[in-house]
Amino acid sequence: MVAQLDSKASIRGGCAGDKGCILVKRVNTRNGPTAQESFDCATLSIICFDLETSPTGGGLRFGATELVGIIRAMVITIDGPAGSGKSTAARKVAARLEVPYLDTGAMYRAITHVALLRGIPLEDEQAVVELARQTRLEVDCGPTHARVRADGHDISEAVRSLKVTQATGAVARIQPVRDLMVAEQRRLGRRLGSFVTEGRDQGSIVFPDADMKFVLEAELEQRALRRLRDLQVDGEEVEFREVIYDLKTRDANDSVQWSSLLRPDAAIVIDTTDLSIAQVVDCLLGHIRAVIPWPNASAQS
């Protein structure tokens, strides 16, 4: 994961691999403080030719900058059922690691919202697929938020309604739509380099070579209570039994997406039933810290 830059050969070796972006940890020898910069592999390969050995013996220099190490792009996936806490946990872990947060569920919700808005029957799969092809989705993957726009309109709040939530499963089960979303998520991943992503098929299908894969689970009643609170905060008038029914339906349809991650050693499975979100985040970061030497992974809540 980390390559020490003690020769031109080793820095070129640090550029090798299938991920498009890396993080260069550096020290500015004029100003002193350590900083970090992202380069894509091609760019770094080019500047390697202009590097010279640092007079301090600490690595290689590029102008006034002493490069001290390379950390490859880090991809962390968090999958699991609705209400398990994966969205909140992914967002907070991304913020702690200071990397983007990719909310893939918002993409399916966006297509569903537009279809409902335009009166397109969700059972008309061909029409929904054509809509998904034509709709221009933009996902803002900030480390503390995720906003989504469809054809230039910010629909970040609209896609969280109970109506959209209950209808999204029908859209997500259309395989050509899934294929389009998976391709777009991978494109976003290549652009982002390092990121935390959550959904139902992130570690199993979209990013099977992720550095770390997690599955969050929780008992149905606890997940329903969490979901109910979220909906009520958003101003939705909904009863507990409606949420239970919705989650059961979604579990029956969606669990196959992450089932392969439940095999031994396929992913780290965490039961969040009796854990606070702070405890879940610390647990995730503890596992990450043990495997990936990421600069901010050791920060505590």
C-alpha positions in Angstrom: 0.0 0.0 0.0 2.8 2.4 0.8 6.0 2.8 -1.2 9.0 4.7 0.3 10.5 7.0 -2.3 14.2 6.2 -1.9 14.9 5.8 -5.6 13.5 6.5 -9.0 12.8 2.8 -9.4 10.7 2.6 -6.3 8.6 5.7 -7.1 7.8 4.2 -10.5 6.9 1.0 -8.7 4.6 3.0 -6.6 2.7 4.2 -9.7 2.1 0.6 -10.8 -1.3 -1.0 -10.3 -4.8 -0.9 -11.5 -6.0 2.1 -9.6 -5.9 5.4 -11.4 -5.1 7.8 -8.6 -2.6 7.8 -5.7 -2.0 10.1 -2.7 1.5 11.5 -2.4 2.6 12.4 1.1 5.1 15.2 0.9 7.2 17.7 2.9 7.7 21.2 1.6 11.4 21.7 2.4 11.0 25.5 2.3 8.0 26.0 4.5 8.3 22.9 6.6 4.8 21.5 7.1 3.7 18.1 5.7 1.1 18.2 3.0 -0.7 15.8 0.7 -1.4 15.9 -3.0 -3.3 13.6 -5.3 -1.7 12.7 -8.7 -2.9 10.3 -11.3 -0.3 7.6 -12.1 0.5 9.0 -15.6 1.3 12.5 -14.2 3.5 11.1 -11.4 5.3 8.8 -13.9 6.2 11.9 -15.9 7.5 13.9 -13.0 9.5 10.9 -11.8 12.1 11.8 -14.5 12.7 15.2 -12.9 13.2 13.9 -9.4 16.6 14.0 -7.7 17.9 12.5 -4.4 17.1 14.7 -1.4 20.2 16.1 0.3 18.5 15.3 3.6 18.6 11.6 2.7 14.8 11.4 3.4 13.7 10.5 -0.1 13.4 12.2 -3.4 12.9 15.9 -4.3 10.8 17.6 -6.9 11.7 21.2 -6.9 11.4 22.4 -3.3 9.2 19.4 -2.3 10.6 16.3 -0.7 8.3 13.3 -1.4 8.3 10.9 1.5 5.8 8.2 0.5 3.0 7.1 -1.7 -0.4 5.8 -0.6 -2.4 4.2 -3.3 -6.0 5.1 -3.9 -8.2 3.6 -1.1 -11.6 2.2 -1.8 -13.8 1.2 1.1 -17.3 -0.4 0.5 -20.1 -0.6 3.0 -23.1 -2.8 2.1 -26.1 -4.1 3.9 -29.9 -3.6 4.4 -31.8 -0.4 4.9 -31.7 0.9 8.4 -28.4 -0.8 9.3 -26.7 2.5 9.6 -24.5 2.2 6.6 -25.3 5.6 5.0 -24.6 7.6 8.2 -21.6 5.5 9.0 -20.1 5.8 5.5 -20.6 9.5 5.5 -18.9 9.9 8.9 -16.0 7.5 8.0 -15.4 9.4 4.8 -15.3 12.7 6.8 -12.9 11.3 9.3 -10.6 10.0 6.5 -11.1 13.2 4.5 -12.1 11.4 1.3 -15.3 11.6 -0.8 -18.4 9.8 0.1 -20.3 8.0 -2.8 -24.0 7.5 -2.0 -25.0 5.0 -4.7 -28.6 4.6 -3.5 -29.2 8.2 -4.3 -28.6 7.4 -8.0 -31.4 4.8 -8.1 -33.6 7.1 -6.1 -33.0 9.9 -8.6 -34.1 7.8 -11.6 -37.2 6.7 -9.6 -38.0 10.3 -8.6 -37.8 11.5 -12.2 -39.9 8.6 -13.4 -42.7 9.3 -10.9 -42.5 13.0 -11.7 -43.0 12.4 -15.4 -45.7 9.8 -14.8 -43.7 6.9 -16.3 -45.1 3.6 -15.2 -42.4 1.7 -13.3 -43.6 -1.6 -14.7 -42.8 -0.3 -18.2 -39.2 -1.4 -18.0 -38.2 -0.2 -21.5 -39.4 3.3 -20.7 -37.6 3.3 -17.4 -34.4 2.1 -19.0 -34.6 4.8 -21.7 -35.2 7.4 -18.9 -32.1 6.2 -17.1 -30.1 6.5 -20.3 -31.3 10.0 -21.1 -31.2 11.5 -17.6 -28.0 13.5 -16.7 -27.1 12.6 -13.2 -24.6 14.6 -11.2 -23.5 13.3 -7.8 -21.6 15.7 -5.4 -19.5 13.3 -3.3 -18.3 15.7 -0.6 -16.9 13.9 2.5 -19.8 15.1 4.7 -22.6 15.1 2.3 -23.9 13.7 -1.0 -26.1 15.8 -3.2 -27.7 14.6 -6.4 -28.9 16.6 -9.4 -31.0 15.3 -12.4 -30.8 17.3 -15.6 -29.4 20.2 -13.6 -32.1 20.2 -10.8 -31.1 19.5 -7.2 -33.3 16.7 -6.0 -31.3 15.7 -2.9 -34.2 16.1 -0.5 -37.0 14.9 -2.9 -35.3 11.5 -3.3 -35.6 10.8 0.4 -39.4 10.8 0.5 -41.2 7.6 1.5 -42.9 7.5 -1.8 -39.6 7.4 -3.7 -38.2 5.0 -1.1 -41.0 2.5 -1.6 -40.8 2.7 -5.4 -37.0 2.6 -5.8 -36.8 -1.2 -5.4 -38.8 -1.7 -8.6 -36.4 0.5 -10.6 -33.3 -1.1 -9.0 -34.5 -4.6 -10.0 -34.4 -3.7 -13.7 -31.1 -5.2 -14.8 -30.3 -2.7 -17.7 -30.8 0.1 -15.2 -28.4 -1.6 -12.8 -25.9 -2.0 -15.6 -26.1 1.7 -16.3 -25.7 2.7 -12.7 -22.8 0.3 -12.1 -21.0 1.7 -15.1 -21.6 5.2 -13.8 -20.5 4.3 -10.3 -17.3 2.8 -11.6 -16.7 6.0 -13.7 -17.1 8.1 -10.6 -14.8 5.8 -8.7 -12.0 6.2 -11.2 -12.4 10.0 -11.0 -12.5 10.1 -7.2 -9.5 7.8 -6.6 -10.0 7.3 -2.9 -13.5 7.2 -1.4 -16.0 5.4 0.8 -19.1 4.0 -0.9 -22.2 2.4 0.4 -25.1 0.5 -1.1 -26.1 -3.1 -1.6 -23.7 -4.4 -4.2 -20.6 -2.2 -3.8 -18.2 -4.8 -2.5 -19.8 -7.7 -4.4 -20.3 -6.3 -7.9 -19.3 -2.7 -8.4 -15.9 -2.6 -6.7 -15.0 -6.2 -6.1 -11.3 -5.3 -5.7 -12.0 -2.7 -2.9 -9.3 -2.4 -0.3 -11.8 -3.1 2.5 -15.3 -4.4 2.4 -17.9 -4.2 5.2 -21.4 -5.4 5.7 -23.5 -3.8 8.4 -26.5 -5.7 9.8 -29.1 -5.1 12.5 -32.3 -6.6 13.7 -35.4 -5.7 11.8 -37.2 -3.8 14.6 -34.1 -1.7 15.4 -33.7 -0.8 11.7 -37.4 0.1 11.5 -37.1 2.4 14.5 -34.1 4.2 12.9 -35.8 4.5 9.6 -39.0 5.8 11.3 -37.0 8.5 13.1 -35.3 9.6 9.9 -38.7 9.9 8.0 -40.3 11.8 10.9 -37.4 14.2 11.0 -37.9 14.8 7.3 -41.6 15.6 8.0 -43.1 12.3 6.7 -46.3 11.1 8.4 -45.7 7.3 8.6 -46.6 4.5 11.0 -44.1 2.0 12.4 -46.0 -0.9 10.7 -45.6 0.7 7.3 -41.8 1.0 7.8 -41.6 -2.7 9.0 -43.5 -3.8 5.9 -41.3 -1.7 3.6 -38.1 -3.1 5.1 -39.3 -6.7 4.9 -40.1 -6.2 1.2 -36.8 -4.5 0.5 -34.9 -7.2 2.4 -36.6 -10.0 0.3 -35.7 -8.2 -2.9 -32.2 -6.8 -2.1 -30.4 -9.3 0.2 -29.1 -11.3 -2.7 -27.0 -8.3 -3.7 -24.6 -8.6 -0.8 -25.1 -12.3 0.0 -21.7 -13.3 -1.5 -20.0 -10.9 1.0 -21.3 -13.1 3.9 -19.0 -15.9 3.0 -16.0 -16.4 5.3 -13.3 -13.8 4.7 -15.3 -12.0 2.0 -16.0 -9.0 4.1 -16.1 -7.8 7.7 -19.6 -8.1 9.1 -20.7 -5.8 11.9 -24.0 -6.1 13.8 -25.1 -2.6 14.7 -28.2 -3.4 16.6 -26.9 -2.4 20.0 -24.3 0.1 18.8 -24.4 3.9 18.6 -23.4 5.5 15.3 -20.2 6.7 17.1 -19.4 3.1 18.1 -20.0 1.9 14.6 -17.7 4.5 13.1 -15.0 3.8 15.6 -15.3 0.1 14.9 -15.0 0.7 11.1 -12.0 2.9 11.5 -10.3 0.4 13.8 -10.5 -2.2 11.1 -9.3 0.3 8.5 -6.4 1.5 10.6 -5.2 -2.1 11.1 -4.9 -2.7 7.4 -4.5 0.6 5.6 -1.8 3.2 6.6 -4.1 6.2 5.9 -3.0 9.4 7.5 -6.3 10.2 9.3 -7.6 6.7 10.0 -6.4 6.8 13.6 -8.4 9.9 14.6 -10.9 9.3 17.4 -14.5 10.5 17.8 
